[in-house]
């Protein structure tokens, strides 16, 4: 499989703490995980944000998913802008009642990162099994 060589492997990972049912800062859209580029000391890096969960294993699983999805999309030349544009469009469609609350944008056939999302979830499921996390309970318990 082709793609660009990635030399910038700098990441900042943050678990966003909840205050009641809200986070101390907003994620870009309703999600339990996100990634985007930031500048720190004139250096570009990738920020991975994870919404605080009831179980630290859940936070780890979300982080792993985001890390894999980010790396694969960047390697394959799928831009953060195209991902964000699609996700925001999907959320608008959800607001119009076109998608169920539980439907993830990454599964939509139009998602530019669909393959990467599905692969990241496969790895996430393998790690969940290794950690003894029941996948059905995990999905029910996730806090956006």
Number of C-alpha atoms within 10 A of each C-alpha: 3 7 11 9 9 9 6 10 9 10 16 13 13 14 18 19 15 14 8 7 9 13 15 11 9 10 17 13 13 14 14 21 25 22 22 15 13 13 10 10 5 7 9 14 16 20 20 21 22 25 25 21 20 11 12 11 16 24 20 17 24 24 24 19 23 24 20 18 23 25 15 19 20 16 15 16 12 15 15 16 10 12 18 17 13 19 20 15 13 21 18 13 13 16 12 9 10 11 16 10 10 9 11 14 21 19 14 14 10 11 18 19 24 18 16 22 22 15 15 21 19 13 15 22 17 14 16 18 12 9 12 10 17 11 14 8 9 16 11 9 13 17 17 16
